[in-house]
Amino acid sequence: MNLVTRDQKHLWHPLTQHKISPEALPIVKAKGSILYAEDGSEYLDGIASWYTAMYGHCNEYITGKVAAQMQNLDQVVFSGFTHEPAVKLSEELIKILPGNQQKLFFNDNGSTATEIGIKMALQYHHNQGSSRNVMLAFEEGFHGDTFGAMSVSGLSVYNGAFEEHFIEVLRIPVPLGENNEEVVSQLKKLISENNIAGFIYEPLVQGAAAMKMHDAAGLNEILKVCKEHDSVCVADEVMTGFGKTGKYFASDYMENKPDVMCLSKALTAGLLPMGLTTCSQKIYDAFYDDDISKGLFHGHTYSANPPACTAAIAGIELLVSEEIQQKIKAIIKSHQAFDEKIKDHPKVTNRRQLGVIYAFDLNVKMERYGNLRNQLFKHFMDNGIFLRPLGNTIYILAPFTITQLELNKIYSVIEDLLEKF
Ligand SMILES: Cc1ncc(COP(=O)(O)O)c(C=O)c1O
C-alpha cells in the first residue's frame, strides 16, 4: 500500500471535506525553502508552511539545539516545576516584545493562545467584581477554532453547528484611513452602550481574511479609546509576529501597546507546536491574590515543553541576527520591485505589502473555495510552487531564508498565471 492509500484508511485532515477533496500529497522531506514529495517532485514553500518555518525548513542551527535539548530534558510538568529553556525563553522574548509585556503563559497553538487571551480579558474584569462580559472584535477577523476563538472570529463561515454556544461579541470594521473617524465613533457608541471586557484584533494584517491590511494610525486610535475605557486590548500576533511585518511585531507600529499578546506559528520556527499568551503587569496583578479562585486556572499538559522552548529561543536568536535582518530587508525590496513590475497589469488589483507579506487580488470574480481558486492552486503546484490562493487573493509569505533565485521563480510563475487566467 502506498502512503496515500494508507493515509485514506484512518486519517481525517484539517479544513478538508474528504468527499470532494483531492488526495493528500505525500511529502517525505523538507529543507530550506523546498518541500520534497514522495514521487520525486519538489515544491518551493512560498508560505513557509502556514508562516511557521520562517528560518527555512530543518534549519540546522535550530534542529541541532533541539536535538541536544531532547537528550537532556524532554518533558516535565510545568505546574510546580520550572526549567532553563522556559526561563531563558521568557528572558529572550521579553527583550523583543513591546516594553509593557511582562508575563508569559504557555499553551499549545494559535487557537489556545487566543482562547487564553479572551479568558484573561474576561477574568480580569470578573476578578474585580465587574459584569463586563462582551468581547469586541474586527469584522472578518480569524482567531482560531476553539470555542472562544471561533466566537470572536468574524470569518467563521463554516461554524454554523456551534454558533448558539458562542460568547457575546460585537464587531467593528477595520480602519482603512478614510473611515477612521467613522470606526472610532462607532466604537465609542458600542463602548458606552455595552459591557465590553476586551478587544481582540489581528494588528495591521488579517491573514485568513486574505491578507487584508489596515491603517496603523486608525488602529492606534481604536486602542487609545479601548484603553481609556479599561477594555483589555488583546493583539493576536499568531500570524504577524516574529519579523514578518518588517518589525519584530506588528504591534511595534502603534504607540498604544496591547495588554495581552497571542503568539504561535513562527514562535517555534516551524519545528514544534507551541503557543504563548503574554500580558502586562497590570493584567497579571488582577489575578495575583490570596484567593485561589482569582488565579488563571488553565493548563495544558505540554505547557513549556523544553524542546519547543529551545526551538523558540533558537528562532529568536536567528530573528535578531544581522543576517536575518538583512534578508528581511532584501525580501521587502524584492517584493517592491515585483510590485512595480505588475502594478499596471489589468488582472492585478488591490496590491498590498507589509514587510515580507505581499498580496494582490486577481481582477476576476470567484468564490473563496470554488473551482477557479483550485485551478490557481494547481497552476502553482504544476510549476513547483506551493502558494495557497485565498479566493482571488494571491499572496507570498516565504521563509526569510529564501534566495533571490527562488523568489524570482515565484514571481515568474505568478506572471504566467496573470496571462493564463
Ligand atoms: C491570526 C491567527 N490567530 C489564530 C490562529 C489559529 O492558530 P492555530 O491554527 O495554531 O490554532 C491563526 C491560524 O491561522 C491565525 O492566523
The ligand as a MOL file (V3000), in Angstrom:
LIG
                    3D

  0  0  0     0  0            999 V3000
M  V30 BEGIN CTAB
M  V30 COUNTS 16 16 0 0 0
M  V30 BEGIN ATOM
M  V30 1 C -4.2900 35.2960 13.4250 0
M  V30 2 C -4.4780 33.8610 13.7890 0
M  V30 3 N -4.8990 33.5430 15.0190 0
M  V30 4 C -5.0550 32.2590 15.4060 0
M  V30 5 C -4.8210 31.2230 14.5370 0
M  V30 6 C -5.0240 29.8080 14.9840 0
M  V30 7 O -3.8120 29.1620 15.1180 0
M  V30 8 P -3.7320 27.5540 15.1390 0
M  V30 9 O -4.0640 27.1010 13.7560 0
M  V30 10 O -2.3240 27.2670 15.5360 0
M  V30 11 O -4.7120 27.0760 16.1500 0
M  V30 12 C -4.3830 31.5020 13.2380 0
M  V30 13 C -4.1360 30.4020 12.2860 0
M  V30 14 O -4.0510 30.5350 11.1140 0
M  V30 15 C -4.2150 32.8580 12.8600 0
M  V30 16 O -3.7930 33.1880 11.6110 0
M  V30 END ATOM
M  V30 BEGIN BOND
M  V30 1 1 1 2
M  V30 2 1 2 3
M  V30 3 2 2 15
M  V30 4 2 3 4
M  V30 5 1 4 5
M  V30 6 1 5 6
M  V30 7 2 5 12
M  V30 8 1 6 7
M  V30 9 1 7 8
M  V30 10 2 8 9
M  V30 11 1 8 10
M  V30 12 1 8 11
M  V30 13 1 12 13
M  V30 14 1 12 15
M  V30 15 2 13 14
M  V30 16 1 15 16
M  V30 END BOND
M  V30 END CTAB
M  END
